[in-house]
Amino acid sequence: MPNKLNGLRTLVGAATLGASVLAMTSALAGEVTVWCWDPNFNGATMLEAAARYAADHPDFTINVVDFAKADVEQKLQAQLASGTTDGLPDIVLIEDYRAQKYLQSFPGSFEPLGGAIDTSKFAPYKVELASLNGQSYSVPFDSGVTGFFYRTDYLADAGYSEADLQDITWDQLIEIGKAVEAKTGHKLLSVDINDSGIIRIMMQSAGTWYFTEDGQVNIEGNAAFKTALGAWQRVLQSDIYKPTSGWTDYTGAFASGEVAGTITGVWITATIKANPELAGKWGVAPIPKIDFEGATHASNLGGSSWYVLASAPQKAEAIDFLKEIWASDVDFYQKILIDQGAFGTLTEARNGPAFQASDAFFSGQPVWQNFTSWLAEIPGVNYGIFTEEADTAVAAQLPVLKDGGDLDEAIKQIDAQVKQQTM
Amino acid sequence: MLCGGERFDLARTGLARTERLNGWMFIMPALVLLGVFMIYPILWSLWMSFQVGRGMNLSFGGFANILRLTQDPVFQRALSNTFIFLIVQVPIMLVLALIFATMLNDSKLWGRSLFRTAIFLPCVTSLVAYSVLFRSLFLADGFVNDFLLGLHLISEPIPWLADPFWAKIVIIMAITWRWTGYNMIFYLAAMQNIDRSIYESAKIDGVPTWARFWYLTVPMLKPVILFTSVISTIGTLQLFDEVNNIPPNAGGPSDATLTLSLYIYNLSFRFMPSFGYAATVSYVIVILVGILSYFQFMVVRDKRR
């Protein structure tokens, strides 16, 4: 094992060295460094925010570094664990599911922002996700309010209009999928069968999670979880989707027009709009409902927030920048909503013109008003600190379920694995 | 006389001491570096393997981590995957390497150095670079599926990276491609040291080709075969880059390609960090490498007698 450990240490060391060279140059330039993961989405919104801030602050420069989301998370974790702060950015984007893991594992590494920024201006659930011991640590960014994004032309060919997609169940979705394939030859969904994100969507739509409010594992005996997993097993066993593996494969399937849609968070808008030739051919419907008392058509997938590192070399400037643009500029939120589909959580911004207008790209549907009203219906859940572990356990059982595995047995396995991993 | 002799001894010890001191001085830089970057981390990781807790909040937990190992289904999955890779891949690779080496050792073979370079070349490529290439080759609509579909060998695409069984096959193919040439070079070098006259006399005595290979080449390569099987075993137990980079979800699908090293990485950098437990799992690899290497030495030693 010494070799492996050395390997990891070398890796961390090399990352630190490389990054500290970066940090040195940035320190000289007085540059604010930001880590995020999607150049079409959060990277683009950050650049837009920086351009606006620079208009009043001519000295302000920003360095937006975007790399794969998993790499951002793992690099941040490795670097915080190493104990050296050289090379960490000033601002980092963290997905809401993981916020508490970082805050609790690395106390003192993140700057409390409650004093500098008026958190009451944001959606309360976002602030709560990033609060620990009464301190809030983030400037909330986007919501992951979910929708069923579909090709209006394919569904029209199969005889379905917008009205037919309201208030449906997952089993009805399977019927629609069969009809779409029979009439148009296109599969209905692009599905990464190893991704358990859809289970998270279904669970939250019914107001439940892998864990209870006080952090206990809530899997075996959780009727809503069983209903969700059962509904998804029926989808996996149907022939209505194209199985994909990995992000590029998954997005490529609907971006190329091969499949008719996907069920995911509002942030996928940036990827969908990256193909302007499909303008007017997309629509958004509410997600199907699981067959469970109290389940809704509204849920959340992902969503993230900006955090300032306590060790940031340009800390004061970074906080002021976040405060002036991200925590106040209503006009900015209108622009990133239209351009990137970034569904901000600054409450005031919801009254702006972009949130009220209908979107020509989405066949003239009032999608942003719809998302706003769905957002209000999302049942609140406490994600806890072990979502990654639970996700891995669920993902391990999905291929088994697809091949007709027993639902109760799979739940038992997931439950045992999560309990073991989180003890 | 006695006095003189004593002085001589003293002088000699004085000289010896200076020499010894000089010697230590010369190796001191290497020793210090070894101590700081090798011995200290090893001891520290041993200490860490008894720590429990999340993130930076560590505390001494005694044997709690070892108890956790015995109850951890993911660890058992990672362990069995690692052994499947070991048991299936290492023999295939070594046999292939031996066959290639024998073929390329034939001085009458046309384009010998070209083939030798071609087979060795994969092992100078970066692990991550070739992993990414393999991923794109084996995507659902990647080159391999297109090729097989084009030849009408299969009627629908094989879910290479989405199916637990096929994903293991892809990993095995990838590491075999990457490392066969490396092992072949060892065999080739060893074969060039075998005296040609042995083969000549065997030929004169009418020993057939297969028997010359089996009863002459293989026994004489035994030390090299032992060496390659030990380093391949260690390499496979530490398998990380390929399983982290080839499947679109590292270790997936369904943990089918999760290895011990990747699990250590997940425990430290993906999950709620438990560095102590990760160190415990890493010591499992140390112990396994020790045991397996010992057995391999034993097997060869017995046969030599």
Contacts between the chains, C-beta under 8 A, distances in Angstrom:
chain1	res1	chain2	res2	distance
A	1	B	45	7.2
A	1	B	282	4.0
A	1	B	283	5.7
A	1	B	285	4.8
A	1	B	286	3.9
A	1	B	289	7.8
A	2	B	38	6.7
A	2	B	41	7.1
A	2	B	42	4.9
A	2	B	45	7.7
A	2	B	286	7.2
A	3	B	238	6.6
A	4	B	238	5.5
A	4	B	240	7.6
A	4	B	261	5.8
A	4	B	264	6.9
A	4	B	282	5.9
A	4	B	285	6.6
A	5	B	41	5.8
A	5	B	42	7.4
A	5	B	45	5.2
A	5	B	279	7.7
A	5	B	282	6.0
A	6	B	37	7.2
A	6	B	38	7.1
A	6	B	41	6.5
A	7	B	240	7.9
A	8	B	264	8.0
A	8	B	265	7.5
A	8	B	268	7.3
A	9	B	41	6.3
A	70	B	250	7.7
A	70	B	270	7.7
A	73	B	270	7.4
A	74	B	269	4.4
A	74	B	270	6.2
A	77	B	268	7.7
A	77	B	269	4.8
A	77	B	270	7.7
A	77	B	273	6.2
A	78	B	268	7.6
A	78	B	269	5.3
A	81	B	55	7.6
A	81	B	56	7.4
A	81	B	268	7.1
A	81	B	269	7.7
A	81	B	273	6.1
A	81	B	275	6.9
A	101	B	272	5.1
A	104	B	54	7.1
A	104	B	55	6.8
A	105	B	54	5.6
A	105	B	55	2.5
A	105	B	56	6.5
A	105	B	57	7.5
A	105	B	272	6.4
A	105	B	273	5.5
A	106	B	55	5.7
A	106	B	56	5.9
A	107	B	56	7.1
A	107	B	57	7.7
A	192	B	248	7.7
A	192	B	249	7.9
A	193	B	162	5.8
A	193	B	253	7.1
A	194	B	162	6.9
A	194	B	248	7.7
A	194	B	249	4.9
A	194	B	252	4.7
A	194	B	253	4.4
A	194	B	254	6.7
A	195	B	249	7.3
A	243	B	140	6.9
A	243	B	159	6.3
A	243	B	162	5.4
A	244	B	140	6.5
A	244	B	162	7.7
A	245	B	139	7.1
A	245	B	140	6.7
A	245	B	159	7.9
A	245	B	161	4.7
A	245	B	162	4.6
A	245	B	247	7.4
A	245	B	248	4.4
A	245	B	249	7.4
A	245	B	253	7.3
A	246	B	135	7.8
A	246	B	139	7.8
A	246	B	161	7.7
A	246	B	248	2.5
A	246	B	249	7.0
A	247	B	248	7.3
A	249	B	139	6.0
A	249	B	140	6.5
A	249	B	248	6.8
A	385	B	54	7.9
A	385	B	272	5.5
A	386	B	271	7.8
A	386	B	272	5.9
A	388	B	270	6.1
A	388	B	271	5.4
A	388	B	272	7.2
A	389	B	271	5.4
A	389	B	272	6.9
A	392	B	74	7.7
A	392	B	255	7.4
A	392	B	266	7.7
A	392	B	271	7.8
A	395	B	249	7.2
A	395	B	252	6.7
A	395	B	253	7.8
A	395	B	254	6.6
A	395	B	255	7.9
A	396	B	77	7.8
A	396	B	254	4.8
A	396	B	255	4.7
A	397	B	254	7.3
A	398	B	254	6.7
A	399	B	162	7.9
A	399	B	163	7.1
A	399	B	164	5.8
A	399	B	253	5.6
A	399	B	254	4.4
A	400	B	254	7.0
A	413	B	73	7.5
A	416	B	73	6.3
A	417	B	73	5.2
A	417	B	74	6.3
A	420	B	68	7.5
A	420	B	71	5.7
A	420	B	72	5.5
A	420	B	73	6.4
A	420	B	74	7.6
A	421	B	72	7.6
A	421	B	74	6.8
A	421	B	271	7.2
A	422	B	272	7.8
A	423	B	68	7.5
